[in-house]
Amino acid sequence: MEDRHQLLGHIEASLVGLGISGPVLASIIGYIRAHAYLPQPAAPPPPPSTAQIARSFYRSSLKRTEVLGGRIVADGAWNMLLDLFASVEEDRPVSISSACIASGGPITTAHRQLGLMQDNGLLQRLPDMHDNRRQWVELTAGTQQLMRDLIDSFCQPIKAL
């Protein structure tokens, strides 16, 4: 790719060296560009979405717990917040049992943490209209914005590099 662009530059320089300039040079170079295969440089990939970043944080937290041991590092509530946030961004509902599993800790502890987060207005439980045995859990709108802002603030030092 780069070689072809360099070759076009050399051709243009050679034509200028032969005294060809102005509209004639532009016409020749335009003709070459139109008929030669000169692929455009690839566009940079889009930045990751906030949901993708949240999922990455979640996987990092699980990996950290795996490497260091669950007794040393216990971030069950944080893991649930990350999973719930990413799920909202992905438009995917989360059941109470799935949220508890996402905590990476004991189910009873996760239930207790969900209750505390609900009592503090961070999330809400919603009934499943198709199955009375199941409830959905989702972050409140305010918590969604707090998580978005928090994740963005985590990324600021990285973006500054």
C-alpha positions in Angstrom: 0.0 0.0 0.0 2.6 2.5 1.1 4.9 1.6 -1.8 2.2 2.5 -4.4 1.6 5.9 -2.7 5.4 6.5 -2.7 5.6 5.4 -6.4 2.9 7.9 -7.3 5.0 10.6 -5.4 8.0 9.6 -7.4 6.1 9.7 -10.7 4.8 13.2 -9.8 8.3 14.3 -9.0 9.7 12.9 -12.2 7.0 14.7 -14.2 7.8 18.0 -12.5 11.5 17.3 -13.3 10.5 17.0 -16.9 8.9 20.4 -16.8 5.3 19.2 -16.6 3.3 21.3 -14.2 -0.1 23.0 -13.6 -3.2 21.6 -15.1 -1.4 19.0 -17.3 0.4 17.6 -14.2 -2.9 17.5 -12.2 -4.6 15.8 -15.1 -1.9 13.1 -15.4 -1.8 12.4 -11.7 -5.6 12.4 -11.6 -5.7 9.9 -14.4 -3.2 7.6 -12.6 -5.2 7.8 -9.3 -8.4 7.0 -11.1 -7.1 4.0 -12.9 -4.4 2.6 -10.6 -5.3 0.7 -7.5 -4.2 2.9 -4.7 -6.0 1.6 -1.6 -6.9 4.2 1.0 -5.3 3.9 4.4 -7.6 2.0 6.8 -9.7 4.2 9.0 -8.8 3.8 12.7 -11.2 1.5 14.6 -14.0 3.2 16.4 -13.4 3.7 20.1 -15.0 1.0 22.4 -18.4 1.7 23.7 -19.0 2.4 27.4 -20.6 -1.0 27.6 -17.6 -2.7 26.1 -15.4 -0.9 28.6 -17.6 -1.9 31.5 -17.4 -5.6 30.3 -13.7 -5.3 30.1 -13.5 -3.9 33.7 -15.8 -6.8 34.8 -13.6 -9.4 33.1 -10.5 -7.8 34.7 -12.1 -7.9 38.1 -12.9 -11.6 37.7 -9.4 -12.3 36.5 -7.9 -10.4 39.4 -10.1 -12.5 41.8 -9.0 -15.7 40.0 -5.3 -14.8 40.2 -5.2 -13.3 43.7 -7.9 -15.4 45.3 -11.5 -14.5 46.3 -10.7 -14.0 49.9 -8.1 -11.3 49.1 -10.2 -9.4 46.6 -13.9 -9.3 46.9 -15.8 -6.8 44.7 -19.1 -8.5 44.3 -21.2 -5.4 44.4 -18.9 -3.6 41.9 -19.0 -6.7 39.6 -22.8 -6.6 39.7 -22.9 -2.8 39.0 -20.6 -3.3 36.0 -22.7 -6.2 34.6 -25.9 -4.3 35.2 -24.6 -1.2 33.5 -23.2 -3.1 30.5 -26.6 -4.9 30.2 -28.5 -1.7 30.2 -26.2 -0.3 27.4 -26.7 -3.6 25.5 -30.5 -3.5 26.1 -30.3 -6.9 27.8 -32.5 -7.6 30.9 -30.8 -9.2 33.9 -32.6 -11.5 36.4 -31.8 -11.4 40.1 -30.1 -14.8 39.8 -27.9 -13.7 36.9 -26.9 -10.5 38.8 -25.9 -12.7 41.8 -23.9 -15.0 39.6 -22.1 -11.9 38.1 -21.0 -10.9 41.6 -18.5 -13.8 41.5 -19.2 -14.5 45.2 -21.6 -16.4 47.4 -25.2 -16.1 46.3 -26.5 -15.1 49.7 -23.9 -12.3 49.9 -24.9 -11.1 46.4 -28.6 -11.1 47.5 -27.7 -9.0 50.5 -25.6 -6.6 48.4 -28.5 -6.2 45.9 -30.8 -5.4 48.8 -28.4 -2.7 50.1 -28.0 -1.2 46.6 -31.8 -1.2 46.2 -32.2 0.5 49.7 -29.7 3.1 48.6 -31.5 3.8 45.4 -28.9 2.4 43.0 -31.1 -0.2 41.4 -34.7 -1.4 41.2 -36.4 -4.8 41.0 -39.1 -5.3 38.4 -41.5 -8.2 38.0 -41.2 -10.6 35.1 -44.6 -10.3 33.3 -44.3 -13.8 31.9 -42.9 -15.7 34.9 -44.0 -14.7 38.5 -41.2 -16.7 39.9 -38.6 -14.4 38.4 -37.7 -10.7 38.9 -35.5 -8.4 36.8 -33.0 -6.0 38.3 -31.8 -2.8 36.6 -29.9 0.3 37.6 -31.9 3.4 38.2 -31.4 6.2 35.6 -29.3 8.1 38.0 -27.0 5.1 38.7 -26.7 4.5 34.9 -25.4 8.1 34.5 -23.1 7.8 37.5 -21.6 4.6 36.1 -21.2 6.1 32.7 -19.4 9.2 34.2 -17.3 6.9 36.4 -16.2 4.7 33.6 -15.5 7.7 31.4 -13.4 9.2 34.2 -11.4 5.9 34.4 -10.6 6.2 30.7 -9.5 9.9 30.8 -5.9 9.1 31.9 -5.7 6.4 29.1 -7.0 8.8 26.5 -4.5 11.4 27.6 -1.5 9.2 26.7 
